[in-house]
Amino acid sequence: MEKAMELKKLEKKVAMTRLSSLLFVGALVIGSLLNVPLDVLAPIEILSALALVVFIGIPTQKKLFALRKEIAQEGSTINE
């Protein structure tokens, strides 16, 4: 049961990371529509999105895949 809760938390975190990445793209589009100089806005947005993916997204994905693999192995052990 504990692993199922952790799995749900990790899946939610992954979904929020993806949503945040889309929001960064949306902010760039809105900034360009409002004629905000992209040479000011774009580097900030790109570096923020990159940091989000590198420091939150990738480690979370690794934990999620490891937990799914562990749960699958436990399930196959029970079936044997």
mmCIF file of the N, C-alpha and C atoms, coordinates in Angstrom:
data_MODEL
# 
_entry.id   MODEL 
# 
loop_
_atom_site.group_PDB 
_atom_site.id 
_atom_site.type_symbol 
_atom_site.label_atom_id 
_atom_site.label_alt_id 
_atom_site.label_comp_id 
_atom_site.label_asym_id 
_atom_site.label_entity_id 
_atom_site.label_seq_id 
_atom_site.pdbx_PDB_ins_code 
_atom_site.Cartn_x 
_atom_site.Cartn_y 
_atom_site.Cartn_z 
_atom_site.occupancy 
_atom_site.B_iso_or_equiv 
_atom_site.pdbx_formal_charge 
_atom_site.auth_seq_id 
_atom_site.auth_comp_id 
_atom_site.auth_asym_id 
_atom_site.auth_atom_id 
_atom_site.pdbx_PDB_model_num 
ATOM 1   N N  . MET A 1 1  ? 0.822  -1.193  0.000   1.00 0.00 ? 1  MET A N  1 
ATOM 2   C CA . MET A 1 1  ? 0.000  0.000   0.000   1.00 0.00 ? 1  MET A CA 1 
ATOM 3   C C  . MET A 1 1  ? 0.867  1.258   0.000   1.00 0.00 ? 1  MET A C  1 
ATOM 4   N N  . GLU A 1 2  ? 1.978  1.180   0.747   1.00 0.00 ? 2  GLU A N  1 
ATOM 5   C CA . GLU A 1 2  ? 2.874  2.321   0.837   1.00 0.00 ? 2  GLU A CA 1 
ATOM 6   C C  . GLU A 1 2  ? 3.506  2.633   -0.523  1.00 0.00 ? 2  GLU A C  1 
ATOM 7   N N  . LYS A 1 3  ? 3.857  1.595   -1.256  1.00 0.00 ? 3  LYS A N  1 
ATOM 8   C CA . LYS A 1 3  ? 4.457  1.787   -2.576  1.00 0.00 ? 3  LYS A CA 1 
ATOM 9   C C  . LYS A 1 3  ? 3.448  2.365   -3.552  1.00 0.00 ? 3  LYS A C  1 
ATOM 10  N N  . ALA A 1 4  ? 2.196  1.988   -3.405  1.00 0.00 ? 4  ALA A N  1 
ATOM 11  C CA . ALA A 1 4  ? 1.153  2.528   -4.280  1.00 0.00 ? 4  ALA A CA 1 
ATOM 12  C C  . ALA A 1 4  ? 0.993  4.026   -4.052  1.00 0.00 ? 4  ALA A C  1 
ATOM 13  N N  . MET A 1 5  ? 1.064  4.459   -2.794  1.00 0.00 ? 5  MET A N  1 
ATOM 14  C CA . MET A 1 5  ? 0.960  5.891   -2.490  1.00 0.00 ? 5  MET A CA 1 
ATOM 15  C C  . MET A 1 5  ? 2.164  6.651   -3.051  1.00 0.00 ? 5  MET A C  1 
ATOM 16  N N  . GLU A 1 6  ? 3.344  6.067   -2.887  1.00 0.00 ? 6  GLU A N  1 
ATOM 17  C CA . GLU A 1 6  ? 4.550  6.698   -3.419  1.00 0.00 ? 6  GLU A CA 1 
ATOM 18  C C  . GLU A 1 6  ? 4.484  6.782   -4.944  1.00 0.00 ? 6  GLU A C  1 
ATOM 19  N N  . LEU A 1 7  ? 3.946  5.737   -5.567  1.00 0.00 ? 7  LEU A N  1 
ATOM 20  C CA . LEU A 1 7  ? 3.792  5.721   -7.017  1.00 0.00 ? 7  LEU A CA 1 
ATOM 21  C C  . LEU A 1 7  ? 2.863  6.843   -7.469  1.00 0.00 ? 7  LEU A C  1 
ATOM 22  N N  . LYS A 1 8  ? 1.757  7.028   -6.772  1.00 0.00 ? 8  LYS A N  1 
ATOM 23  C CA . LYS A 1 8  ? 0.824  8.108   -7.117  1.00 0.00 ? 8  LYS A CA 1 
ATOM 24  C C  . LYS A 1 8  ? 1.476  9.476   -6.961  1.00 0.00 ? 8  LYS A C  1 
ATOM 25  N N  . LYS A 1 9  ? 2.258  9.659   -5.886  1.00 0.00 ? 9  LYS A N  1 
ATOM 26  C CA . LYS A 1 9  ? 2.945  10.933  -5.668  1.00 0.00 ? 9  LYS A CA 1 
ATOM 27  C C  . LYS A 1 9  ? 3.930  11.217  -6.800  1.00 0.00 ? 9  LYS A C  1 
ATOM 28  N N  . LEU A 1 10 ? 4.697  10.192  -7.182  1.00 0.00 ? 10 LEU A N  1 
ATOM 29  C CA . LEU A 1 10 ? 5.677  10.379  -8.246  1.00 0.00 ? 10 LEU A CA 1 
ATOM 30  C C  . LEU A 1 10 ? 5.000  10.658  -9.584  1.00 0.00 ? 10 LEU A C  1 
ATOM 31  N N  . GLU A 1 11 ? 3.899  9.962   -9.866  1.00 0.00 ? 11 GLU A N  1 
ATOM 32  C CA . GLU A 1 11 ? 3.173  10.212  -11.115 1.00 0.00 ? 11 GLU A CA 1 
ATOM 33  C C  . GLU A 1 11 ? 2.624  11.631  -11.147 1.00 0.00 ? 11 GLU A C  1 
ATOM 34  N N  . LYS A 1 12 ? 2.144  12.107  -10.010 1.00 0.00 ? 12 LYS A N  1 
ATOM 35  C CA . LYS A 1 12 ? 1.633  13.482  -9.936  1.00 0.00 ? 12 LYS A CA 1 
ATOM 36  C C  . LYS A 1 12 ? 2.769  14.483  -10.138 1.00 0.00 ? 12 LYS A C  1 
ATOM 37  N N  . LYS A 1 13 ? 3.924  14.204  -9.543  1.00 0.00 ? 13 LYS A N  1 
ATOM 38  C CA . LYS A 1 13 ? 5.078  15.094  -9.683  1.00 0.00 ? 13 LYS A CA 1 
ATOM 39  C C  . LYS A 1 13 ? 5.538  15.156  -11.136 1.00 0.00 ? 13 LYS A C  1 
ATOM 40  N N  . VAL A 1 14 ? 5.538  14.018  -11.819 1.00 0.00 ? 14 VAL A N  1 
ATOM 41  C CA . VAL A 1 14 ? 5.913  13.976  -13.236 1.00 0.00 ? 14 VAL A CA 1 
ATOM 42  C C  . VAL A 1 14 ? 4.919  14.786  -14.064 1.00 0.00 ? 14 VAL A C  1 
ATOM 43  N N  . ALA A 1 15 ? 3.637  14.625  -13.776 1.00 0.00 ? 15 ALA A N  1 
ATOM 44  C CA . ALA A 1 15 ? 2.613  15.371  -14.510 1.00 0.00 ? 15 ALA A CA 1 
ATOM 45  C C  . ALA A 1 15 ? 2.766  16.873  -14.284 1.00 0.00 ? 15 ALA A C  1 
ATOM 46  N N  . MET A 1 16 ? 3.060  17.278  -13.062 1.00 0.00 ? 16 MET A N  1 
ATOM 47  C CA . MET A 1 16 ? 3.236  18.702  -12.762 1.00 0.00 ? 16 MET A CA 1 
ATOM 48  C C  . MET A 1 16 ? 4.491  19.257  -13.440 1.00 0.00 ? 16 MET A C  1 
ATOM 49  N N  . THR A 1 17 ? 5.531  18.447  -13.530 1.00 0.00 ? 17 THR A N  1 
ATOM 50  C CA . THR A 1 17 ? 6.747  18.882  -14.218 1.00 0.00 ? 17 THR A CA 1 
ATOM 51  C C  . THR A 1 17 ? 6.466  19.104  -15.699 1.00 0.00 ? 17 THR A C  1 
ATOM 52  N N  . ARG A 1 18 ? 5.716  18.196  -16.307 1.00 0.00 ? 18 ARG A N  1 
ATOM 53  C CA . ARG A 1 18 ? 5.354  18.356  -17.720 1.00 0.00 ? 18 ARG A CA 1 
ATOM 54  C C  . ARG A 1 18 ? 4.486  19.589  -17.918 1.00 0.00 ? 18 ARG A C  1 
ATOM 55  N N  . LEU A 1 19 ? 3.539  19.802  -17.018 1.00 0.00 ? 19 LEU A N  1 
ATOM 56  C CA . LEU A 1 19 ? 2.676  20.975  -17.102 1.00 0.00 ? 19 LEU A CA 1 
ATOM 57  C C  . LEU A 1 19 ? 3.491  22.256  -16.962 1.00 0.00 ? 19 LEU A C  1 
ATOM 58  N N  . SER A 1 20 ? 4.440  22.255  -16.047 1.00 0.00 ? 20 SER A N  1 
ATOM 59  C CA . SER A 1 20 ? 5.291  23.428  -15.857 1.00 0.00 ? 20 SER A CA 1 
ATOM 60  C C  . SER A 1 20 ? 6.099  23.726  -17.110 1.00 0.00 ? 20 SER A C  1 
ATOM 61  N N  . SER A 1 21 ? 6.598  22.693  -17.761 1.00 0.00 ? 21 SER A N  1 
ATOM 62  C CA . SER A 1 21 ? 7.347  22.894  -19.003 1.00 0.00 ? 21 SER A CA 1 
ATOM 63  C C  . SER A 1 21 ? 6.464  23.520  -20.073 1.00 0.00 ? 21 SER A C  1 
ATOM 64  N N  . LEU A 1 22 ? 5.220  23.069  -20.154 1.00 0.00 ? 22 LEU A N  1 
ATOM 65  C CA . LEU A 1 22 ? 4.283  23.668  -21.111 1.00 0.00 ? 22 LEU A CA 1 
ATOM 66  C C  . LEU A 1 22 ? 3.976  25.116  -20.754 1.00 0.00 ? 22 LEU A C  1 
ATOM 67  N N  . LEU A 1 23 ? 3.918  25.419  -19.471 1.00 0.00 ? 23 LEU A N  1 
ATOM 68  C CA . LEU A 1 23 ? 3.669  26.797  -19.051 1.00 0.00 ? 23 LEU A CA 1 
ATOM 69  C C  . LEU A 1 23 ? 4.832  27.710  -19.425 1.00 0.00 ? 23 LEU A C  1 
ATOM 70  N N  . PHE A 1 24 ? 6.054  27.199  -19.383 1.00 0.00 ? 24 PHE A N  1 
ATOM 71  C CA . PHE A 1 24 ? 7.201  27.993  -19.818 1.00 0.00 ? 24 PHE A CA 1 
ATOM 72  C C  . PHE A 1 24 ? 7.072  28.343  -21.299 1.00 0.00 ? 24 PHE A C  1 
ATOM 73  N N  . VAL A 1 25 ? 6.671  27.381  -22.099 1.00 0.00 ? 25 VAL A N  1 
ATOM 74  C CA . VAL A 1 25 ? 6.464  27.636  -23.530 1.00 0.00 ? 25 VAL A CA 1 
ATOM 75  C C  . VAL A 1 25 ? 5.343  28.651  -23.719 1.00 0.00 ? 25 VAL A C  1 
ATOM 76  N N  . GLY A 1 26 ? 4.272  28.505  -22.950 1.00 0.00 ? 26 GLY A N  1 
ATOM 77  C CA . GLY A 1 26 ? 3.166  29.459  -23.017 1.00 0.00 ? 26 GLY A CA 1 
ATOM 78  C C  . GLY A 1 26 ? 3.608  30.861  -22.638 1.00 0.00 ? 26 GLY A C  1 
ATOM 79  N N  . ALA A 1 27 ? 4.468  30.968  -21.643 1.00 0.00 ? 27 ALA A N  1 
ATOM 80  C CA . ALA A 1 27 ? 4.975  32.283  -21.245 1.00 0.00 ? 27 ALA A CA 1 
ATOM 81  C C  . ALA A 1 27 ? 5.794  32.916  -22.367 1.00 0.00 ? 27 ALA A C  1 
ATOM 82  N N  . LEU A 1 28 ? 6.559  32.111  -23.086 1.00 0.00 ? 28 LEU A N  1 
ATOM 83  C CA . LEU A 1 28 ? 7.310  32.643  -24.230 1.00 0.00 ? 28 LEU A CA 1 
ATOM 84  C C  . LEU A 1 28 ? 6.374  33.153  -25.313 1.00 0.00 ? 28 LEU A C  1 
ATOM 85  N N  . VAL A 1 29 ? 5.321  32.401  -25.589 1.00 0.00 ? 29 VAL A N  1 
ATOM 86  C CA . VAL A 1 29 ? 4.359  32.803  -26.618 1.00 0.00 ? 29 VAL A CA 1 
ATOM 87  C C  . VAL A 1 29 ? 3.654  34.090  -26.206 1.00 0.00 ? 29 VAL A C  1 
ATOM 88  N N  . ILE A 1 30 ? 3.204  34.156  -24.965 1.00 0.00 ? 30 ILE A N  1 
ATOM 89  C CA . ILE A 1 30 ? 2.524  35.364  -24.482 1.00 0.00 ? 30 ILE A CA 1 
ATOM 90  C C  . ILE A 1 30 ? 3.477  36.551  -24.501 1.00 0.00 ? 30 ILE A C  1 
ATOM 91  N N  . GLY A 1 31 ? 4.718  36.310  -24.102 1.00 0.00 ? 31 GLY A N  1 
ATOM 92  C CA . GLY A 1 31 ? 5.711  37.385  -24.140 1.00 0.00 ? 31 GLY A CA 1 
ATOM 93  C C  . GLY A 1 31 ? 5.937  37.904  -25.541 1.00 0.00 ? 31 GLY A C  1 
ATOM 94  N N  . SER A 1 32 ? 5.958  37.019  -26.515 1.00 0.00 ? 32 SER A N  1 
ATOM 95  C CA . SER A 1 32 ? 6.157  37.470  -27.898 1.00 0.00 ? 32 SER A CA 1 
ATOM 96  C C  . SER A 1 32 ? 4.922  38.207  -28.412 1.00 0.00 ? 32 SER A C  1 
ATOM 97  N N  . LEU A 1 33 ? 3.730  37.787  -27.978 1.00 0.00 ? 33 LEU A N  1 
ATOM 98  C CA . LEU A 1 33 ? 2.513  38.493  -28.383 1.00 0.00 ? 33 LEU A CA 1 
ATOM 99  C C  . LEU A 1 33 ? 2.428  39.887  -27.768 1.00 0.00 ? 33 LEU A C  1 
ATOM 100 N N  . LEU A 1 34 ? 2.998  40.052  -26.582 1.00 0.00 ? 34 LEU A N  1 
ATOM 101 C CA . LEU A 1 34 ? 2.984  41.353  -25.909 1.00 0.00 ? 34 LEU A CA 1 
ATOM 102 C C  . LEU A 1 34 ? 4.204  42.199  -26.270 1.00 0.00 ? 34 LEU A C  1 
ATOM 103 N N  . ASN A 1 35 ? 4.968  41.733  -27.244 1.00 0.00 ? 35 ASN A N  1 
ATOM 104 C CA . ASN A 1 35 ? 6.160  42.431  -27.728 1.00 0.00 ? 35 ASN A CA 1 
ATOM 105 C C  . ASN A 1 35 ? 7.221  42.632  -26.647 1.00 0.00 ? 35 ASN A C  1 
ATOM 106 N N  . VAL A 1 36 ? 7.321  41.686  -25.731 1.00 0.00 ? 36 VAL A N  1 
ATOM 107 C CA . VAL A 1 36 ? 8.408  41.700  -24.759 1.00 0.00 ? 36 VAL A CA 1 
ATOM 108 C C  . VAL A 1 36 ? 9.652  41.235  -25.505 1.00 0.00 ? 36 VAL A C  1 
ATOM 109 N N  . PRO A 1 37 ? 10.758 41.953  -25.363 1.00 0.00 ? 37 PRO A N  1 
ATOM 110 C CA . PRO A 1 37 ? 11.969 41.541  -26.086 1.00 0.00 ? 37 PRO A CA 1 
ATOM 111 C C  . PRO A 1 37 ? 12.370 40.106  -25.733 1.00 0.00 ? 37 PRO A C  1 
ATOM 112 N N  . LEU A 1 38 ? 12.399 39.248  -26.750 1.00 0.00 ? 38 LEU A N  1 
ATOM 113 C CA . LEU A 1 38 ? 12.706 37.840  -26.514 1.00 0.00 ? 38 LEU A CA 1 
ATOM 114 C C  . LEU A 1 38 ? 14.155 37.621  -26.098 1.00 0.00 ? 38 LEU A C  1 
ATOM 115 N N  . ASP A 1 39 ? 15.040 38.554  -26.433 1.00 0.00 ? 39 ASP A N  1 
ATOM 116 C CA . ASP A 1 39 ? 16.422 38.376  -25.999 1.00 0.00 ? 39 ASP A CA 1 
ATOM 117 C C  . ASP A 1 39 ? 16.552 38.573  -24.487 1.00 0.00 ? 39 ASP A C  1 
ATOM 118 N N  . VAL A 1 40 ? 15.532 39.125  -23.851 1.00 0.00 ? 40 VAL A N  1 
ATOM 119 C CA . VAL A 1 40 ? 15.507 39.231  -22.393 1.00 0.00 ? 40 VAL A CA 1 
ATOM 120 C C  . VAL A 1 40 ? 14.745 38.050  -21.794 1.00 0.00 ? 40 VAL A C  1 
ATOM 121 N N  . LEU A 1 41 ? 13.579 37.765  -22.352 1.00 0.00 ? 41 LEU A N  1 
ATOM 122 C CA . LEU A 1 41 ? 12.689 36.755  -21.784 1.00 0.00 ? 41 LEU A CA 1 
ATOM 123 C C  . LEU A 1 41 ? 13.123 35.320  -22.101 1.00 0.00 ? 41 LEU A C  1 
ATOM 124 N N  . ALA A 1 42 ? 13.541 35.078  -23.321 1.00 0.00 ? 42 ALA A N  1 
ATOM 125 C CA . ALA A 1 42 ? 13.837 33.708  -23.757 1.00 0.00 ? 42 ALA A CA 1 
ATOM 126 C C  . ALA A 1 42 ? 14.945 33.026  -22.943 1.00 0.00 ? 42 ALA A C  1 
ATOM 127 N N  . PRO A 1 43 ? 16.090 33.667  -22.724 1.00 0.00 ? 43 PRO A N  1 
ATOM 128 C CA . PRO A 1 43 ? 17.131 32.961  -21.951 1.00 0.00 ? 43 PRO A CA 1 
ATOM 129 C C  . PRO A 1 43 ? 16.684 32.602  -20.537 1.00 0.00 ? 43 PRO A C  1 
ATOM 130 N N  . ILE A 1 44 ? 15.925 33.491  -19.916 1.00 0.00 ? 44 ILE A N  1 
ATOM 131 C CA . ILE A 1 44 ? 15.437 33.217  -18.565 1.00 0.00 ? 44 ILE A CA 1 
ATOM 132 C C  . ILE A 1 44 ? 14.485 32.027  -18.583 1.00 0.00 ? 44 ILE A C  1 
ATOM 133 N N  . GLU A 1 45 ? 13.564 32.032  -19.528 1.00 0.00 ? 45 GLU A N  1 
ATOM 134 C CA . GLU A 1 45 ? 12.586 30.944  -19.637 1.00 0.00 ? 45 GLU A CA 1 
ATOM 135 C C  . GLU A 1 45 ? 13.260 29.618  -19.974 1.00 0.00 ? 45 GLU A C  1 
ATOM 136 N N  . ILE A 1 46 ? 14.171 29.648  -20.911 1.00 0.00 ? 46 ILE A N  1 
ATOM 137 C CA . ILE A 1 46 ? 14.840 28.415  -21.339 1.00 0.00 ? 46 ILE A CA 1 
ATOM 138 C C  . ILE A 1 46 ? 15.689 27.833  -20.212 1.00 0.00 ? 46 ILE A C  1 
ATOM 139 N N  . LEU A 1 47 ? 16.436 28.680  -19.521 1.00 0.00 ? 47 LEU A N  1 
ATOM 140 C CA . LEU A 1 47 ? 17.254 28.191  -18.410 1.00 0.00 ? 47 LEU A CA 1 
ATOM 141 C C  . LEU A 1 47 ? 16.387 27.673  -17.263 1.00 0.00 ? 47 LEU A C  1 
ATOM 142 N N  . SER A 1 48 ? 15.270 28.329  -17.018 1.00 0.00 ? 48 SER A N  1 
ATOM 143 C CA . SER A 1 48 ? 14.356 27.862  -15.966 1.00 0.00 ? 48 SER A CA 1 
ATOM 144 C C  . SER A 1 48 ? 13.772 26.503  -16.319 1.00 0.00 ? 48 SER A C  1 
ATOM 145 N N  . ALA A 1 49 ? 13.334 26.351  -17.555 1.00 0.00 ? 49 ALA A N  1 
ATOM 146 C CA . ALA A 1 49 ? 12.769 25.066  -17.988 1.00 0.00 ? 49 ALA A CA 1 
ATOM 147 C C  . ALA A 1 49 ? 13.832 23.970  -17.955 1.00 0.00 ? 49 ALA A C  1 
ATOM 148 N N  . LEU A 1 50 ? 15.035 24.290  -18.375 1.00 0.00 ? 50 LEU A N  1 
ATOM 149 C CA . LEU A 1 50 ? 16.125 23.317  -18.358 1.00 0.00 ? 50 LEU A CA 1 
ATOM 150 C C  . LEU A 1 50 ? 16.451 22.886  -16.928 1.00 0.00 ? 50 LEU A C  1 
ATOM 151 N N  . ALA A 1 51 ? 16.504 23.852  -16.020 1.00 0.00 ? 51 ALA A N  1 
ATOM 152 C CA . ALA A 1 51 ? 16.769 23.524  -14.618 1.00 0.00 ? 51 ALA A CA 1 
ATOM 153 C C  . ALA A 1 51 ? 15.663 22.654  -14.041 1.00 0.00 ? 51 ALA A C  1 
ATOM 154 N N  . LEU A 1 52 ? 14.431 22.947  -14.406 1.00 0.00 ? 52 LEU A N  1 
ATOM 155 C CA . LEU A 1 52 ? 13.295 22.153  -13.936 1.00 0.00 ? 52 LEU A CA 1 
ATOM 156 C C  . LEU A 1 52 ? 13.426 20.704  -14.386 1.00 0.00 ? 52 LEU A C  1 
ATOM 157 N N  . VAL A 1 53 ? 13.768 20.517  -15.634 1.00 0.00 ? 53 VAL A N  1 
ATOM 158 C CA . VAL A 1 53 ? 13.894 19.162  -16.176 1.00 0.00 ? 53 VAL A CA 1 
ATOM 159 C C  . VAL A 1 53 ? 15.091 18.437  -15.560 1.00 0.00 ? 53 VAL A C  1 
ATOM 160 N N  . VAL A 1 54 ? 16.228 19.105  -15.481 1.00 0.00 ? 54 VAL A N  1 
ATOM 161 C CA . VAL A 1 54 ? 17.450 18.450  -15.004 1.00 0.00 ? 54 VAL A CA 1 
ATOM 162 C C  . VAL A 1 54 ? 17.385 18.126  -13.515 1.00 0.00 ? 54 VAL A C  1 
ATOM 163 N N  . PHE A 1 55 ? 16.918 19.071  -12.705 1.00 0.00 ? 55 PHE A N  1 
ATOM 164 C CA . PHE A 1 55 ? 16.973 18.880  -11.257 1.00 0.00 ? 55 PHE A CA 1 
ATOM 165 C C  . PHE A 1 55 ? 15.727 18.237  -10.659 1.00 0.00 ? 55 PHE A C  1 
ATOM 166 N N  . ILE A 1 56 ? 14.609 18.286  -11.363 1.00 0.00 ? 56 ILE A N  1 
ATOM 167 C CA . ILE A 1 56 ? 13.379 17.691  -10.829 1.00 0.00 ? 56 ILE A CA 1 
ATOM 168 C C  . ILE A 1 56 ? 12.871 16.576  -11.733 1.00 0.00 ? 56 ILE A C  1 
ATOM 169 N N  . GLY A 1 57 ? 12.748 16.843  -13.014 1.00 0.00 ? 57 GLY A N  1 
ATOM 170 C CA . GLY A 1 57 ? 12.131 15.896  -13.940 1.00 0.00 ? 57 GLY A CA 1 
ATOM 171 C C  . GLY A 1 57 ? 12.869 14.582  -14.095 1.00 0.00 ? 57 GLY A C  1 
ATOM 172 N N  . ILE A 1 58 ? 14.145 14.641  -14.385 1.00 0.00 ? 58 ILE A N  1 
ATOM 173 C CA . ILE A 1 58 ? 14.920 13.422  -14.632 1.00 0.00 ? 58 ILE A CA 1 
ATOM 174 C C  . ILE A 1 58 ? 15.031 12.549  -13.377 1.00 0.00 ? 58 ILE A C  1 
ATOM 175 N N  . PRO A 1 59 ? 15.390 13.116  -12.206 1.00 0.00 ? 59 PRO A N  1 
ATOM 176 C CA . PRO A 1 59 ? 15.437 12.259  -11.010 1.00 0.00 ? 59 PRO A CA 1 
ATOM 177 C C  . PRO A 1 59 ? 14.082 11.638  -10.657 1.00 0.00 ? 59 PRO A C  1 
ATOM 178 N N  . THR A 1 60 ? 13.012 12.398  -10.865 1.00 0.00 ? 60 THR A N  1 
ATOM 179 C CA . THR A 1 60 ? 11.681 11.871  -10.574 1.00 0.00 ? 60 THR A CA 1 
ATOM 180 C C  . THR A 1 60 ? 11.338 10.732  -11.517 1.00 0.00 ? 60 THR A C  1 
ATOM 181 N N  . GLN A 1 61 ? 11.666 10.881  -12.799 1.00 0.00 ? 61 GLN A N  1 
ATOM 182 C CA . GLN A 1 61 ? 11.408 9.808   -13.768 1.00 0.00 ? 61 GLN A CA 1 
ATOM 183 C C  . GLN A 1 61 ? 12.179 8.546   -13.389 1.00 0.00 ? 61 GLN A C  1 
ATOM 184 N N  . LYS A 1 62 ? 13.432 8.711   -12.971 1.00 0.00 ? 62 LYS A N  1 
ATOM 185 C CA . LYS A 1 62 ? 14.239 7.550   -12.574 1.00 0.00 ? 62 LYS A CA 1 
ATOM 186 C C  . LYS A 1 62 ? 13.614 6.830   -11.384 1.00 0.00 ? 62 LYS A C  1 
ATOM 187 N N  . LYS A 1 63 ? 13.173 7.602   -10.381 1.00 0.00 ? 63 LYS A N  1 
ATOM 188 C CA . LYS A 1 63 ? 12.528 6.996   -9.214  1.00 0.00 ? 63 LYS A CA 1 
ATOM 189 C C  . LYS A 1 63 ? 11.243 6.286   -9.617  1.00 0.00 ? 63 LYS A C  1 
ATOM 190 N N  . LEU A 1 64 ? 10.475 6.913   -10.498 1.00 0.00 ? 64 LEU A N  1 
ATOM 191 C CA . LEU A 1 64 ? 9.204  6.346   -10.933 1.00 0.00 ? 64 LEU A CA 1 
ATOM 192 C C  . LEU A 1 64 ? 9.417  5.021   -11.661 1.00 0.00 ? 64 LEU A C  1 
ATOM 193 N N  . PHE A 1 65 ? 10.368 4.982   -12.590 1.00 0.00 ? 65 PHE A N  1 
ATOM 194 C CA . PHE A 1 65 ? 10.629 3.749   -13.329 1.00 0.00 ? 65 PHE A CA 1 
ATOM 195 C C  . PHE A 1 65 ? 11.162 2.650   -12.406 1.00 0.00 ? 65 PHE A C  1 
ATOM 196 N N  . ALA A 1 66 ? 12.029 3.020   -11.449 1.00 0.00 ? 66 ALA A N  1 
ATOM 197 C CA . ALA A 1 66 ? 12.559 2.028   -10.508 1.00 0.00 ? 66 ALA A CA 1 
ATOM 198 C C  . ALA A 1 66 ? 11.443 1.462   -9.634  1.00 0.00 ? 66 ALA A C  1 
ATOM 199 N N  . LEU A 1 67 ? 10.542 2.327   -9.186  1.00 0.00 ? 67 LEU A N  1 
ATOM 200 C CA . LEU A 1 67 ? 9.435  1.866   -8.347  1.00 0.00 ? 67 LEU A CA 1 
ATOM 201 C C  . LEU A 1 67 ? 8.481  0.978   -9.132  1.00 0.00 ? 67 LEU A C  1 
ATOM 202 N N  . ARG A 1 68 ? 8.192  1.357   -10.377 1.00 0.00 ? 68 ARG A N  1 
ATOM 203 C CA . ARG A 1 68 ? 7.328  0.514   -11.218 1.00 0.00 ? 68 ARG A CA 1 
ATOM 204 C C  . ARG A 1 68 ? 7.962  -0.858  -11.449 1.00 0.00 ? 68 ARG A C  1 
ATOM 205 N N  . LYS A 1 69 ? 9.270  -0.871  -11.685 1.00 0.00 ? 69 LYS A N  1 
ATOM 206 C CA . LYS A 1 69 ? 9.977  -2.133  -11.907 1.00 0.00 ? 69 LYS A CA 1 
ATOM 207 C C  . LYS A 1 69 ? 9.934  -2.996  -10.645 1.00 0.00 ? 69 LYS A C  1 
ATOM 208 N N  . GLU A 1 70 ? 10.129 -2.360  -9.496  1.00 0.00 ? 70 GLU A N  1 
ATOM 209 C CA . GLU A 1 70 ? 10.095 -3.082  -8.228  1.00 0.00 ? 70 GLU A CA 1 
ATOM 210 C C  . GLU A 1 70 ? 8.708  -3.672  -7.964  1.00 0.00 ? 70 GLU A C  1 
ATOM 211 N N  . ILE A 1 71 ? 7.673  -2.894  -8.235  1.00 0.00 ? 71 ILE A N  1 
ATOM 212 C CA . ILE A 1 71 ? 6.300  -3.378  -8.048  1.00 0.00 ? 71 ILE A CA 1 
ATOM 213 C C  . ILE A 1 71 ? 6.009  -4.527  -9.008  1.00 0.00 ? 71 ILE A C  1 
ATOM 214 N N  . ALA A 1 72 ? 6.476  -4.408  -10.252 1.00 0.00 ? 72 ALA A N  1 
ATOM 215 C CA . ALA A 1 72 ? 6.262  -5.477  -11.236 1.00 0.00 ? 72 ALA A CA 1 
ATOM 216 C C  . ALA A 1 72 ? 6.984  -6.757  -10.819 1.00 0.00 ? 72 ALA A C  1 
ATOM 217 N N  . GLN A 1 73 ? 8.186  -6.626  -10.288 1.00 0.00 ? 73 GLN A N  1 
ATOM 218 C CA . GLN A 1 73 ? 8.929  -7.802  -9.837  1.00 0.00 ? 73 GLN A CA 1 
ATOM 219 C C  . GLN A 1 73 ? 8.247  -8.461  -8.646  1.00 0.00 ? 73 GLN A C  1 
ATOM 220 N N  . GLU A 1 74 ? 7.707  -7.659  -7.745  1.00 0.00 ? 74 GLU A N  1 
ATOM 221 C CA . GLU A 1 74 ? 6.978  -8.223  -6.607  1.00 0.00 ? 74 GLU A CA 1 
ATOM 222 C C  . GLU A 1 74 ? 5.732  -8.954  -7.089  1.00 0.00 ? 74 GLU A C  1 
ATOM 223 N N  . GLY A 1 75 ? 5.069  -8.390  -8.092  1.00 0.00 ? 75 GLY A N  1 
ATOM 224 C CA . GLY A 1 75 ? 3.878  -9.028  -8.645  1.00 0.00 ? 75 GLY A CA 1 
ATOM 225 C C  . GLY A 1 75 ? 4.200  -10.347 -9.309  1.00 0.00 ? 75 GLY A C  1 
ATOM 226 N N  . SER A 1 76 ? 5.321  -10.405 -10.024 1.00 0.00 ? 76 SER A N  1 
ATOM 227 C CA . SER A 1 76 ? 5.694  -11.660 -10.680 1.00 0.00 ? 76 SER A CA 1 
ATOM 228 C C  . SER A 1 76 ? 6.157  -12.695 -9.658  1.00 0.00 ? 76 SER A C  1 
ATOM 229 N N  . THR A 1 77 ? 6.728  -12.251 -8.554  1.00 0.00 ? 77 THR A N  1 
ATOM 230 C CA . THR A 1 77 ? 7.145  -13.171 -7.496  1.00 0.00 ? 77 THR A CA 1 
ATOM 231 C C  . THR A 1 77 ? 5.927  -13.782 -6.810  1.00 0.00 ? 77 THR A C  1 
ATOM 232 N N  . ILE A 1 78 ? 4.895  -12.981 -6.622  1.00 0.00 ? 78 ILE A N  1 
ATOM 233 C CA . ILE A 1 78 ? 3.668  -13.473 -5.983  1.00 0.00 ? 78 ILE A CA 1 
ATOM 234 C C  . ILE A 1 78 ? 2.988  -14.504 -6.871  1.00 0.00 ? 78 ILE A C  1 
ATOM 235 N N  . ASN A 1 79 ? 3.001  -14.281 -8.182  1.00 0.00 ? 79 ASN A N  1 
ATOM 236 C CA . ASN A 1 79 ? 2.335  -15.188 -9.118  1.00 0.00 ? 79 ASN A CA 1 
ATOM 237 C C  . ASN A 1 79 ? 3.044  -16.525 -9.261  1.00 0.00 ? 79 ASN A C  1 
ATOM 238 N N  . GLU A 1 80 ? 4.310  -16.591 -8.895  1.00 0.00 ? 80 GLU A N  1 
ATOM 239 C CA . GLU A 1 80 ? 5.068  -17.844 -9.057  1.00 0.00 ? 80 GLU A CA 1 
ATOM 240 C C  . GLU A 1 80 ? 4.788  -18.838 -7.980  1.00 0.00 ? 80 GLU A C  1 
# 
